[in-house]
């Protein structure tokens, strides 16, 4: 079964905050839980604590009008180069008829983003953060009322929610750079305070603090596979830590965190020769495979938003469909198992990872971390740990080549031979890893972050790569405008949503958008 008690627990949560939530006051961040996690007299037993933690996971599947997973897809993909809109109106009248969300998606793809764009709204992320803050504040009280709860068990529960909170702030860090650090729950009107943005360094420090606590205190394994893949365990935290360290160019700590995951022997890459249908069905269609580390556990009771997204809103860009990413070998009739029929359809351009072979599945998971992601993060960190170090470069190339072998990757893509990089040239090794991340993690909400991370390294030494990608994705008439915009590095982060500025006077708009 894909689910793991979350819905049973959500139904058990008491509903006694309705009166509290009926207040007409202005709500900064609009993050108060709606299902009874606030009330202090609720926190009496470890069963209630367990239910509250499950509520945090339940919030990952939800969202007010737009599910959290849709935000994570849009933030990680639309400013990249792999996703296109299914419909591009030819006239202003046609565009106006699309509706607000579709217009805002088009604006994101075109890099024409304003503070009124609904996808600059961080509400869904802060709601999950507030669920986590609530557990962090009230969970220790249960030790006093339920003597069957041990300190170790409490620490493990706190590790889960701190791991989730760290992950949520890591998303905010990469999308907005500077955001308010809200570490106490918003329970009643008196808890609503106007907070200014914290610096990037402060947000990053909190991310690392939360994820390190999770890595040190979370359980290494749960009783069921679905729990193991759907709850934060030690190795979920180490995977997220590796990602955060890599984002801030801390390569030694990134490698150390990756090694914790690798040496756990809990996760494996499917062996070479695995049939594409078997790999697709296990990893994506069914989910919770040996390659999965952390996945949002959608199921028949709580369905994902992907069916509508990929049938009516988004598709793969032409260059991906036409073989520019995975290649096409018509002579030998071989193919990269990650390409046509897995990531997308060459015939229709449809994004398939979340839809199933029948294109009707609405319960596939959102994949936050897979084992291949960790391997490629380690390879990227090795490339830059000691620039020019041949041993590190050789190991990084070997990691990529082993993955390529297991995926039956083609050595020629669009008549261009994929050459092995000189292991002494860190930039070439990093580019080799970057290209493979594109193939391995296509449409999994990683692409824009990969582009930005590789571009901004060493004081934007690789800015040209970002400019080439965003300009190639823009309409010809807008290419120079897009290039000029992205030359201003402040534009690489989204504006703060206008509603937040109206309701929190301590917030200042990101300077590019003033």
N, C-alpha and C positions, 0 to 999 in steps of 0.2 A: 504493500500500500504506500502511496506517495505521502499521505498526510501522517502526522505523528501527534495526535491528541490536541492539536491547537484549536480546532473548532469546538471540541467538547469543552475545553477550558474557557474559551471565549463565551460560550453560552452560559457557563456557570458564573461568570463575573457579575457581581451585583450591579444594579442599575440605579443606585441612589444618588447620582449626581445630576439628575435631570434639572432639578430646581437650581442648582448651582450654575449650570451651563445656560440657563435661560436669561442670564443677565444681559442687558443691552449695552454694556460698556464697550468701548473700543478695545480690541484685543490685539496687543502687540504679538507678532509671530503666530497668533491663532493656534496655539499648540496644546490646549487643555484636553486631556483624555476625556472621551465621551462615555466610558463604560465602567466607571466605578473604581479605578485604580487609585484614586486620590484619598478617599476617606481613611483616616488613620485607624478607625476601629475595624477596618477590613483586615488589617495585617496581624492576624492572630495565629495562624497555623502555617506549617510548611506547605500544605496543599494549596492554600491561598497564595503563598509566595510563588509556588510553581506555576499556578494559573496566571499570575501577573507577568511572569517572565514569558509565558506562552503568548500573552497579549502583545508583548513587544514584537515577537515574530509575526503575529497576525497583522500588525501595522505595516509590515513590509509588503504585504499583499494588497494593501488598501490604498486609499487616497481619496480626497474629497471629490473632485471631479475628474482628476487625472491620476491614475495609479502611479505609485512610486517607480515601478519598473519602467514605465514609459518615460518618465523624466530621465532615468539613468541611461536608457537607450538614446534619447534625443541629445542629452548633454555629451555623450561619448561618441556619437556618430555623425550628427547632422552637419557639423562644421568640418568634418573630414572629407574624404574623397571617394567613399564607397557607396553612399546612399543617395538616391534621387527621389524626388516627389513623383508619385504615380501620375499626377495631373498637373501640367503647367499651363495655366490659362493664357490665351493669346491677347486678351484685352483686359482693361481695368474692370469692366463690368463683369467679366467672367471670374476674375479674381475675387471681386466683392461678393459673388454668389457662393463662394466656397465655405464661408463660415469662419469664425474667429480662429479656432484651433488650426485649421488647415492653412489659413493665411499666415499665422504665426510660425507654423512649420516651414512654409516656403521662405519666410523672412530669415529664419535660422539657417536654412540651406544656402541662401543667397548672401549670408553674412551681413544682413541689413537688420540689425537687432536693436530694438529700443526697450526702454524700461517698462513699456506697456505690454510687451510680449508675455503671454501667459506662461511660457516655458522659462522665464526668469524667476518664477515664483518658487521659493524654497520651502513653502509651507509643509509639503508632504515629508520632507526630510526632518524638519524641526519637530513634527508630530512624533516621529519615531524617537528622536532624541528626548523629547519630553516624557514619553513612556519609560525610557531607560532611566532618566533622572528621577522619576517617581520611585522606581524600584530601588535605585541606589540610596535614596533618602530613607525610605520606610522599611526596607528589608531587614536591616539590623535589629529593628524592634521585635521581630519574630523570635529572636533568640530568647527574649525575656518571657514570652508567652507560650512557646512550644518547646519543651525541653528535649523533644526528640530531634530537633534540628541541631546539627553540630556546626561548629565554626568552619570546618572544612567544606561542608555542604553549602553554607552561606557564601563562602568565598567563591565557590564554583558558580553559584547563581549570579553573584555580582560580576564574575569574570565574563559571563555570557553577555550581560547587558552593557558592561563597559566595552567589551569588544564590539558590540553593535554600535554603541555611541561613537567609538573611535572611527569605525568604518564610515558612519554617516558624516562625521566632521571631515574625514579625508576626502569624501566626494565634494563637500562644500569648499574645501581648500583648493581643489583643482579647478573647480568651476568658477568661483568668485574671488579666490585668493585671500581676501580679508572678510571675515564674517563675525557677528557677535558670538561670543562663547557663553552659552547659557548652560550652567551646570547644576542649577537647582530647578525643581519642578515648578511649573505654573499650575497651581491648584485652585486658587480663588482670585478674585479681583485684586486683593491686596498683594498678590505675588507678581502682578504685572508691573515690570519695571522697564524703563527705556534704557537699552544698552547700546553703547557705541560698538563699532567694529573693533575686534582684536586684530593685531598684526598677523601677518603670515607666520612669523616665527612663533607667536603665542599659540596659534591654532595648531601648528605642527607639533609643538611640544605637548599639547593636550592629546593629540592623536597618538603620539608615541607612548605617552603615559598610560592611556587607556588600553592600548593594544599590548603593551608589555605586561600590564596587570593580567589581562586575559590569557596571554601566553603562559604565565607563571601559575595561574590558578584554575584555569578551565580544565574540564575533564579531557583526557586524551581520546576517549572513545565513549559512545553511548550504546544503549542496549539494542537498538535497531539501526538498520542502514539508513532509513529515512531521517531518523534523529541525527545520526552521525553526519549526514550531508546537509541537514536543514537547521542545525543548531551550531553555535560557535563552540568549537573545541580548541584544544591547544594549537592545532595545526592550521585551523582557519585564521587564528590570530597571527601565527608566524607568517602565513601567506600575505596577509594584509600589512604586517610589519615590513616584509620585504618590499612590497609595493611602495609604501611610504618612504622607506629609506632610499629606494631607487629614485623616487621623485625629487628628493632633496640631495641627490648625489653622494649619499653615504654608502659607498660600494662595499666596504668591508662588512658592515652590519647587514646590508642586503644579502650578501652571500651567506653569512652566518644564519640568517633567518631562513633562507631557502634550504640550506643544508638540514635544518631541523625538520622540515617537511620531507625532504628527500630521504633522510636517514631513518625516518619513522617506519618506512616500508609499508605504509598504509595505502599508498597510491601508486598506480602503474599506468604506463602507456600501453595501449593495445599493441600486440606484436605485429611485426611486418607480415604481410600476407592476409591480414584480416579483411574480410569482404566489406565493401563500402556499406552495404545495407545493414550488416551486423554492427558495424561501428556506429553508424548513424542511429540505429534503433536503441542501442545500449546507452550511448552518451547523451543524445539529444531527445529522442522520442520518449524513452522510458525515464531517463534521468537517474541520478544517484548511482552512477557507474563507478568503477575503480578509478576513473580519471577525475571524478568530481570531488571538489573540496568543500565548496559552499554554494548552495543553490536555494533560491526562493521556491518554496514547495507549493506551487499551484497544483490543483487537482480538480476533479469534477465538481466538487462543492464550491471551490473558490477558483474561478477560472482566470486565466491571464488575459491581458489586453491585446495579445499579438495577432489574433485572427483578423480583427478589424484593421489593425495597424498595417499589416503586410498584404492585405487584400485591397485596401482602399486608400492607403496613405503613402507607403514607402516601397521602393524597389531597389534592386542593385543597379549601380551605374553601368552604362554601356561598356566601359573599358573592362570592368570586372566580368560581365557576361560574355564578352567577346574573347576571353582568354588572356587578358592582360595581367591577371593575378595568378591563376593556377596553370595556365597553358592548355593547349588542346593538341593531342597526338592522334591524328586520324590514321596515320600509317600503321602504327602498332596497336591501336585501339586500347591504349592504356591511359589512365588518368589519376590525378591526385584525388584521393578519396574524400578530401575536404571540399572539393569544388562542386561541379555540376551534380545536382541531386542531393547535396548535403547543405552547403551554405546557401546556394541559390540555384535557380533553374536557368540554364542558357536559353531555353526556348521562350520563356515568358519574362525573365528578369525578376521573378518572385524570390523573396527571401524566405528560405525554407527551414532554417534551423529550429524555429519555434512552431512550425505549422504541422509537421508530420507528413508522411508520404501521401496521405489523402487530401492534404490541404484543408482539413476541417478540425484539427486538434486545437483545443483551447485550454489544455492543462499542462503543457510543457513548462519546464522550469525556466527561471532566469538564472543564468550562470554567472556568479560573481567571481569565483576562482576555480580553475581547473588545473590539473597537475602540469599540463604543458605550459601554462602561463608561468608557473613557478620555475620550470626549467629554463624558459626563455628569459625571465628576469635575472636568473643567475648568470646566464650567458652574457647579457648586456652589462651586468655589473663587472664581470670578469674582463670585458673589453676595456673598461675604464679604470679598474682598480689601480693598476700601475701602467699607465699608457706606454705602449711599446713593448711590454713584457711578452715574450714569445710563448712561454709556457701557459700563461693565462689566455692569450689569444687562441692558442691551439686547443685548449680545453673548451673555450666558448664555441669555436667552430665545430668541434666534435659533438657538442650537445645539439647544435642545430642540425647537423648531418644525420645524427641518429633519429631525431624526430622526423626529418624528411624521409628517411628510409622507411620508417614505420607508417608513414602516410602515403607512400608510393608517389612522392612528389616528382614532377617532371624536371629535367635539367635544362630544357629549352622552353622559354615563355615568349611568345610573340617574336619568334626567330632570334631571340637573344639568349645566349648561353648564360646560365647562372654560374658564374665563376667563383671558385673558392678564394676567399680573401687572404692576403698576406697576413699571418697572425701577428706580425709586428706592427701593423697599421691599425690602431684602435678605431679610427673613424670608419675604415672599411669593414672591420669586424662588426662594429655596431650597426652599420647599414645592412649587413648580412642578417643580423638578428632582427632588425626592424622589419625587413621585407618578410621574414618568416612569421613574425607576429601578425602581420597583415593577413597572411594565408591561414594561419592557425586560428585566430581569434576574430575573424571577420564577423561583423554585425553583433558582437557581444559587448558593445559599449566601451570598447578600449581604444578605438582608432584615434580620436582626437587627442586623447591624453598621451598616446604614444607619439603622435606628431609633435605636440607641444613639448613634451619632456625631452625629446631628441633635439628639437630646435633650440630650446633655451639653455641647454648645457653649455658650460664654459662661456657664460655671458653672451649667449645667442651666437655662438660660433657657427652654428648650422642653420641660421635664419633662412638661407636661400631655399632649403628643403621645404620649410613651411610655406614660404611665398610661392614656390612652384606648385605645390599641391593646391592651395586655396585659389590661386589664379586659374589653374586648369579646371577647377570645379565651377568657376563663375561663368556666366554668359559672356561671350566675346566683348559686348559693349560695356561690360562692367569690370573687366579684368583689371584695368589700371586702377580703378577706384578701390577695388578689393586689395590690391597690392599696397596702395598707399595707406589704407586703413591698417593692415596687419604689420606694416613697418613700425607702427606705434605699438609697442609691446603691451601697453595697458589694455588694448583692444582684445587681447587673448583671453580675457576673463569677462564674464557676463555682467551686465548692469544689475543693480538691485531693483527689484520689482517696485513699481511706483507706489503700490498700496502700503508697503513697509515704510517707505519714506514719509507717507502721509500720517501714519499712525505711530511712528517712533521718531520723534524729533531729534534723537541723539544720533541717528544714522546719517551718514554722508554718502552721497552717490559716488560710485567708482569714477575716478577723475576723468577717464576718457569720455564718459557719457554726460558730463556736465554741459 
